[in-house]
Amino acid sequence: MARKLKGKIGSKGLKGALLRHQAKIKLVKNIESKQKHELRKKNPNANNKKVKRNQELQKLNQGKFIPFEKDETLMLCGEGDFSFARSIVEQGYIESNNLIITSYDNSVNELKLKYPHTLEENYQFLKDLNIPIFFQIDVTKLVKSFKISKNNSWFKTINRLSDHRWGNKPLQNIVFNFPHNGKGIKDQERNIREHQELIFTFFQNSLQLFNLINTKVQNDTLRYTQGYDLNENTPQAKKLTAEGYGNIILSIFDGEPYDSWQIKLLAKKNGLTLSRSSKFQWENFPGYHHRRTNSEQDTTKPAKERDARFYIFSKYISNSSKRNRKSKKGFDSDSD
């Protein structure tokens, strides 16, 4: 701390000038303090409003759950009118250059016929951001649908559609919202079996795609760093196992017939474990409209009135492997 100057303000020389400067600063501070005090007296609720607003923001963010991080990479499967994709970009939940969108339908024109009032605006919004959108992508045949081969690598395909913004990034998350085969099968038992087959095969294909993409990224990185893993704490390396597996995220409605799909058992049979599940908070995704697979109509009951959950699955790590890795917060947790 600087030594306090002693002497008279009227003194000549440097010492006197410093004393006068200090006195001026003190006077300005006293005037500002007095003005603030007068304002608080005139409007005693002003400060309370600010505190209340901060409390409201804290409360709003406290319970918010988004199943992926903004700086992670993400592929959306089976998108309908692209309203979910648009919502997560507009809300800042994901960077546009980290997002890939896929549709089971054949083309944008086919989607326009299904969703004449919502598709065009959402699609154009995403295209303006150079977000790659793939059509004719079957979640039960992912590698085949992307037409990946020795001559047509994943990175060549993805960079061609993303204006080369994807680069050599790994794929960390695959999301499939409200899986449905669109067949409208009336027989309940058959309906359940077919959806179990859909989800089981989706798990298989997601793991296959993770391995194909991320093993190459990891091998290229190790070659570049001569065997040293310099990227284990980077955003691109987070949430990947040593084999290159990322997170598989499903959103499913509560109740029957969805409970009978037994998605946790289907995941377990694919060597996956539930990392976390949480309530699907519709209010977190403004603009998102869950649609039928064949039209703009809502399902029998409006989606926002139905309870649903996110389920995050990751590749099972054996006890011996766990000892060699840092434990992750929230493992096997189930939150509301």
C-alpha positions in Angstrom: 0.0 0.0 0.0 1.3 3.5 -0.8 2.3 5.8 2.0 -0.2 8.5 2.9 1.1 11.9 2.1 1.2 14.4 4.9 1.3 18.2 4.6 -0.9 21.1 3.5 -2.8 21.2 0.2 -1.5 24.8 -0.4 2.1 23.6 -0.3 4.2 24.3 -3.4 6.0 21.7 -5.5 5.2 18.0 -6.3 4.0 17.1 -2.8 1.4 19.9 -2.8 0.2 18.9 -6.3 -0.3 15.3 -5.2 -2.2 16.3 -2.2 -4.5 18.5 -4.2 -5.1 15.7 -6.7 -6.0 13.3 -3.9 -8.4 15.8 -2.4 -10.1 16.2 -5.8 -10.6 12.4 -6.2 -12.0 12.2 -2.7 -14.4 15.0 -3.4 -15.7 13.4 -6.7 -16.2 10.1 -4.9 -18.2 11.8 -2.1 -20.4 13.5 -4.6 -21.1 10.2 -6.5 -21.9 8.4 -3.3 -24.3 11.2 -2.3 -26.0 11.1 -5.7 -26.5 7.3 -5.5 -27.9 7.6 -2.0 -30.4 10.2 -3.2 -31.5 8.0 -6.1 -32.0 5.0 -3.7 -34.1 7.2 -1.5 -36.3 8.4 -4.4 -36.6 4.8 -5.9 -36.0 2.2 -3.1 -37.3 -0.6 -5.3 -34.7 -0.1 -8.1 -32.1 -2.2 -6.5 -34.6 -4.8 -5.4 -35.8 -5.2 -9.0 -32.2 -5.9 -10.1 -31.8 -8.5 -7.4 -35.2 -10.1 -8.2 -34.2 -10.2 -12.0 -30.9 -12.0 -11.1 -32.8 -14.4 -8.9 -35.2 -15.2 -11.7 -32.4 -15.8 -14.2 -30.6 -18.1 -11.7 -33.8 -20.0 -11.1 -34.4 -20.3 -14.9 -30.9 -21.7 -15.6 -30.7 -23.9 -12.5 -33.0 -26.6 -13.7 -32.3 -26.3 -17.4 -31.0 -29.5 -18.9 -29.4 -29.7 -22.4 -27.9 -33.2 -23.2 -24.9 -31.9 -25.0 -22.4 -29.0 -24.7 -22.2 -26.0 -27.0 -18.6 -26.8 -28.0 -19.2 -30.4 -28.8 -20.1 -31.9 -32.2 -23.6 -33.3 -32.8 -25.5 -35.2 -35.5 -29.3 -35.1 -35.5 -31.1 -38.2 -36.9 -34.6 -38.5 -38.3 -35.3 -34.7 -38.3 -38.8 -33.7 -39.5 -39.4 -30.1 -40.3 -36.0 -29.1 -38.9 -37.6 -27.0 -36.1 -35.5 -28.8 -33.4 -32.3 -28.1 -35.3 -33.2 -24.5 -35.7 -34.2 -24.1 -32.1 -30.9 -25.4 -30.7 -28.9 -23.1 -32.9 -31.0 -20.0 -32.2 -30.9 -20.7 -28.4 -27.1 -21.0 -28.6 -27.0 -24.6 -27.4 -24.7 -25.7 -30.2 -22.3 -24.0 -32.6 -23.6 -24.1 -36.2 -20.2 -25.4 -37.5 -20.5 -28.4 -35.0 -23.9 -29.6 -36.3 -24.9 -32.2 -38.8 -28.6 -32.8 -39.7 -30.1 -35.9 -41.3 -33.5 -36.7 -42.7 -35.0 -40.1 -43.7 -36.9 -38.5 -46.5 -35.7 -38.4 -50.1 -35.4 -34.6 -50.7 -36.3 -31.2 -49.5 -39.2 -31.1 -51.9 -40.7 -34.2 -50.3 -40.4 -32.6 -46.9 -42.2 -29.4 -48.3 -45.2 -31.6 -49.2 -45.3 -33.0 -45.6 -44.6 -29.7 -43.8 -45.8 -26.9 -46.2 -46.1 -24.2 -43.5 -43.0 -24.8 -41.4 -40.3 -26.5 -43.5 -39.2 -23.8 -45.9 -38.2 -21.1 -43.3 -36.4 -23.6 -41.1 -34.5 -25.2 -44.0 -33.4 -21.8 -45.4 -32.3 -20.7 -41.9 -30.0 -23.7 -41.6 -28.7 -23.6 -45.2 -27.8 -19.9 -44.8 -25.4 -21.0 -42.0 -23.9 -23.7 -44.2 -25.0 -26.5 -41.9 -24.8 -29.8 -43.7 -28.2 -31.5 -44.3 -28.3 -35.1 -45.6 -31.3 -36.8 -47.1 -32.1 -40.5 -47.4 -30.3 -41.3 -44.2 -31.6 -44.5 -42.6 -30.6 -44.8 -38.9 -30.5 -48.6 -39.3 -27.9 -48.3 -42.2 -25.9 -45.2 -41.3 -22.6 -46.0 -42.9 -24.3 -47.3 -46.1 -26.6 -44.3 -46.2 -23.7 -41.9 -46.1 -22.1 -43.9 -48.9 -18.8 -44.0 -47.1 -16.1 -45.9 -48.9 -12.3 -45.9 -49.4 -12.8 -43.4 -52.3 -15.5 -41.4 -50.5 -14.5 -40.8 -46.9 -16.7 -39.4 -44.2 -14.6 -36.2 -44.1 -14.7 -35.7 -47.8 -18.5 -36.0 -47.7 -19.1 -33.8 -44.7 -16.7 -31.0 -45.7 -18.2 -30.8 -49.2 -21.6 -29.9 -47.7 -20.3 -27.7 -44.8 -18.1 -25.5 -46.9 -15.1 -27.3 -45.4 -15.9 -26.0 -41.9 -16.0 -29.4 -40.3 -12.3 -30.2 -40.9 -11.0 -33.2 -39.1 -13.3 -33.0 -36.0 -14.6 -36.2 -34.3 -18.3 -36.9 -33.9 -19.2 -36.7 -30.2 -23.0 -37.0 -30.0 -25.7 -38.7 -32.1 -29.3 -37.6 -31.2 -32.5 -39.3 -32.3 -35.6 -37.5 -31.1 -38.8 -39.5 -30.6 -38.0 -42.5 -32.8 -40.9 -43.8 -34.9 -41.0 -46.0 -37.9 -44.0 -44.2 -39.3 -45.9 -47.5 -40.2 -48.9 -46.9 -37.9 -49.1 -50.6 -36.9 -52.3 -51.2 -35.0 -51.2 -54.5 -33.4 -49.6 -53.4 -30.2 -47.2 -56.4 -29.7 -45.9 -56.1 -33.3 -45.7 -52.3 -33.0 -43.5 -52.7 -29.9 -41.3 -55.4 -31.6 -40.7 -53.3 -34.7 -39.7 -50.2 -32.6 -37.4 -52.3 -30.5 -35.7 -53.5 -33.7 -35.5 -49.9 -34.9 -33.8 -48.7 -31.8 -31.5 -51.8 -31.3 -30.2 -51.4 -34.9 -29.8 -47.6 -34.4 -27.6 -48.3 -31.4 -25.5 -50.8 -33.5 -25.1 -48.4 -36.4 -24.3 -45.4 -34.2 -21.4 -47.3 -32.6 -20.2 -48.4 -36.0 -20.2 -44.8 -37.3 -18.5 -43.5 -34.2 -15.8 -46.1 -34.6 -15.3 -45.4 -38.3 -15.0 -41.6 -37.9 -13.3 -41.2 -34.6 -10.7 -43.9 -34.8 -9.3 -42.2 -37.9 -9.3 -38.8 -36.1 -7.5 -40.3 -33.0 -5.0 -42.2 -35.2 -4.2 -39.1 -37.3 -3.7 -37.1 -34.1 -1.4 -39.7 -32.5 0.7 -39.8 -35.7 1.0 -36.1 -35.7 2.0 -36.0 -32.1 4.3 -39.0 -32.4 2.2 -41.1 -30.0 1.6 -38.5 -27.3 -2.1 -37.7 -26.6 -2.0 -33.9 -26.5 -5.8 -33.5 -27.0 -7.3 -35.6 -24.2 -8.7 -32.5 -22.5 -9.8 -30.5 -25.6 -13.5 -30.0 -26.4 -13.1 -32.3 -29.4 -11.7 -35.2 -27.3 -14.2 -35.0 -24.5 -16.8 -37.7 -24.0 -15.0 -40.1 -26.4 -13.8 -43.5 -25.2 -10.3 -44.8 -26.2 -12.1 -46.6 -29.0 -13.7 -43.4 -30.3 -17.2 -44.0 -29.0 -19.3 -40.9 -28.1 -22.8 -40.4 -26.6 -26.0 -41.7 -28.1 -29.0 -39.6 -27.0 -32.6 -40.6 -27.3 -35.8 -38.6 -26.4 -38.8 -40.8 -25.6 -42.3 -40.2 -24.4 -43.3 -41.6 -21.0 -45.9 -44.3 -20.7 -47.0 -47.1 -23.1 -46.1 -48.3 -25.6 -42.8 -46.5 -25.1 -42.0 -48.1 -21.7 -42.4 -51.5 -23.3 -39.7 -50.7 -25.8 -37.2 -51.3 -22.9 -34.6 -49.0 -24.4 -32.2 -49.5 -21.4 -32.1 -53.3 -22.1 -31.6 -52.7 -25.9 -28.7 -50.4 -25.0 -27.2 -53.0 -22.6 -27.3 -55.6 -25.4 -25.2 -53.2 -27.5 -22.6 -52.7 -24.7 -24.1 -49.4 -23.7 -24.8 -48.0 -20.3 -27.2 -45.2 -19.2 -25.0 -42.2 -18.3 -27.9 -39.9 -17.4 -31.6 -39.3 -18.0 -33.6 -36.2 -17.4 -37.0 -34.7 -18.2 -37.5 -33.3 -21.7 -38.2 -29.7 -21.0 -40.2 -28.4 -23.9 -39.8 -24.8 -22.9 -36.1 -25.1 -23.5 -36.7 -25.5 -27.2 -38.9 -22.6 -28.4 -40.1 -23.1 -31.9 -39.7 -26.8 -31.8 -42.8 -28.7 -32.9 -42.8 -32.5 -32.6 -44.7 -33.7 -35.8 -46.0 -36.9 -37.1 -43.6 -38.6 -39.5 -46.0 -38.1 -42.4 -47.6 -34.7 -41.9 -47.6 -31.3 -40.0 -50.3 -32.5 -37.7 -49.5 -32.9 -34.0 -49.8 -36.4 -32.5 -53.1 -37.4 -30.9 -52.2 -35.3 -27.9 -50.2 -32.0 -28.3 -46.5 -32.9 -27.6 -46.0 -30.2 -25.1 -48.7 -31.7 -22.9 -46.9 -35.0 -22.9 -44.1 -36.0 -20.5 -40.9 -37.2 -22.1 -37.3 -37.8 -21.2 -33.8 -37.6 -22.6 -31.6 -40.7 -22.3 -27.9 -40.4 -22.7 -26.1 -43.7 -23.4 -22.3 -44.3 -23.5 -20.2 -47.3 -24.3 -19.7 -49.5 -21.2 -16.3 -49.3 -19.7 -15.0 -52.3 -17.7 -13.7 -51.8 -14.2 -10.1 -52.3 -15.3 -10.6 -49.6 -17.9 -12.3 -47.3 -15.4 -9.2 -47.4 -13.1 -7.2 -45.9 -16.0 -9.6 -43.1 -16.6 -10.9 -40.2 -14.5 -14.3 -40.8 -13.0 -17.1 -38.7 -14.6 -19.5 -36.6 -12.5 -23.1 -37.7 -12.9 -22.3 -41.2 -14.1 -25.4 -43.4 -14.0 -27.4 -40.5 -12.6 -31.1 -39.9 -13.1 -32.3 -36.4 -12.6 -35.4 -34.3 -13.0 
